[in-house]
Amino acid sequence: MPRKEGRDKVTGAARYVDDMALPGMLHGATVRSSVARGKIKTISFGPGVDWNEFVVVTAKDIPGKNCIALILDDQPCLAAENVNHPEEPILLLAHAERHKLRKAVEAVSIDYEPLPSVHSMEDSERKSTIIWGNDNILKRYLVEKGDVDAVWKEAAHIVEGEYFTGAQEQLYIENNGVIAAFEPESGVTIWGSLQCPYYVHKALMALCDQPEDRVRVVQMETGGAFGGKEEYPSMIAGHAALLAIKSGKPVKIIYDRMEDMIATTKRHPSRTRHRTAVDKNGKILGGEIEFTIDGGAYATLSSVVLSRGTIHAGGPYYWPSVRIRTKAVATNTPPHGAFRGFGAPQSLFALERHMDRIAQVVGISPIEVRRRNFLKTGQTTTTEQTIQENIDLDGLLDRALDLSNYDAKKKRFAEENRNGKIKKGIGIAAFLHGAGFTGSGERYLNSLVGVEAGADGVVRVLVSSAEFGQGTNTVLCQIAAEALGLPYENVAIAQPDTNVVPNSGPTVASRTAMIVGKLVQSAATGIKETLAKSGLLGEDYTPDQFRIACREYIASHGALKSYSRYESPGNVYWDDEKYRGEAYAAFAWAVYVAEVTVDLTTYSVTVNDFVALQEVGKVLNPVLAEGQITGGVAQGIGFALYEKVVWHDGRMLNNQMTNYIMPTSVDLPPIRVFFEEHGNVHGAHGAKGIGELPMDGPAPAIVNAVEDATGVRFDSIPLLPEDLFEALGDKSGERDFLSPTRGMA
Ligand code: MOS
């Protein structure tokens, strides 16, 4: 099926928010904190700017509550007395001419009384400076299964490791941007580049003190999101709305790349500590896992990211006993947020490096250690969820080894690596990814989906799920067309507009195809049933008969709509307190294999070949599914080998694409994507989520391959040439002249 919005995108007809203008529209800009933490003393407006021309908004102008309403509501929309991170928004300006804003922003000077700030997880844990709550801890979880304290004495080996992952920028092509308008009669309207219309809706009701029906949020065509447009759009929308309310005119705010990179969310940096008891054959007896993420200055979505990271920390393995202690700690940096994978890429990087470590200690292969510990149907996960579906991880592993020619390559590389400065390696990662909101999440969301048929026989899908490149529009239309037995062309999808579409939940967590898709399927079926019940349609019908039936129904009864609301599967049990039970209705399973070359002259790592094999239930659209996996693997390669945020006192220093380096197409290997389809009773046509899955596996597979090539352990990503140089340089001998002091030492 062709992409629903594909034609408009390639012809340039698609309208992004910056393509839109409203009469009398102003442009907005943000004055941000220059310090990491402090008290705001004075704000002064410097010379050389005609301040009468500008609309100025501070926290005092906020009609409602000064917060970005989300989970804890601890993040202000505009800092009032204190700032808690660099680039925190303090004041807003608007002017009819966009080019006048930069100078005006620079002419605002703010005096601070500096306060001590915290810039590492370790500093935050030390609690010598408390910057959030009583203890700097934004959220913690504890998962306990079995009696882990009893296993240490039985263990043949106790294997320990500590693993780190860095911040990562989402780097969507289109930066954050919105337009806000305020009309006294109708309230606030937002048009924006965003993932979750109802998140913005909720945030603006609180901020602007408006009832539900006086806030309207419309998602424009969105040029990528990757989680980066889950929470931040509420902030920028709030800013534009405040300027619009004060000025009485529509206001557009569009970030440039530097502002977007320095001020908005990134993937949480993480530290994972493993201590694992294994028997002499490498079978896991039990373990302790400590997983810590850096949440930044406010809680935002850290609890949700931590939750997914916690549940995925044990991977696709059977743990007879485990204790997983996790926490998100506060630092004085812009809040870290949602990014594809949502904590799982972090804790799975640690685990899949650690599995290779266990293999070495025990003296078995990386393949064997995984095989001996794979979960099997009927066994329980770390949260004691019994695996009901028929999984065959051994089979998945075998196929991945075959597809990558693993054994032959492993042997050949070992030979070839004996001489020369080019070292080759091959590494694997096995993992899982839960689809949908965690635990009771889907029950709380209580998603509602609508399908509407017009008198012309065209069916419209009504969901708040947004398209941002991943294929939502196409896949949901396919599902509705299939349910109604209509051609794909007869189904359209409504633009996500809170005045038009019901709240089908946020577009996150690999939930859209599986959970929203299933609701679309049943809502579409409802249309058919309504027509059948009113005697207008038989069991078999042509599109023409369907159209006539719709016309007749609408003529006598009015609008033809059908809704479907989420109902949690009866046997699902989740304990939020104990963090125990069915964490996800379904998991996707995967084995990835990376082949790398490490060049000991340039210290660069090149990924030469990549096999991504996954079991995803049912592939609904092969082209889009492959695209999701390819894109995720590319981002995973960036996470592993390229993308490093350089911090200075909580501020990103390299907020440009010239010095924050992401892989380009020439840096990428052939990414060979393969699927297995075992079905899933919880998803439309047996689908599982796949959006986030491909982000989890590449980094550990690649770093495992680098170790295979070099014989040196690397437990921290991003792994850049300078890190390899640092670790391997002394061994190559010839480089000593480059660094005389090291040579002397
Ligand atoms: Mo998100 S990281 O778009 O669930």
Boltz pocket constraint, residues with backbone or C-beta under 6 A from the ligand:
constraints:
  - pocket:
      binder: B
      contacts: [[A, 195], [A, 226], [A, 227], [A, 228], [A, 230], [A, 338], [A, 339], [A, 340], [A, 341], [A, 342], [A, 507], [A, 508], [A, 509], [A, 510]]
      max_distance: 6.0
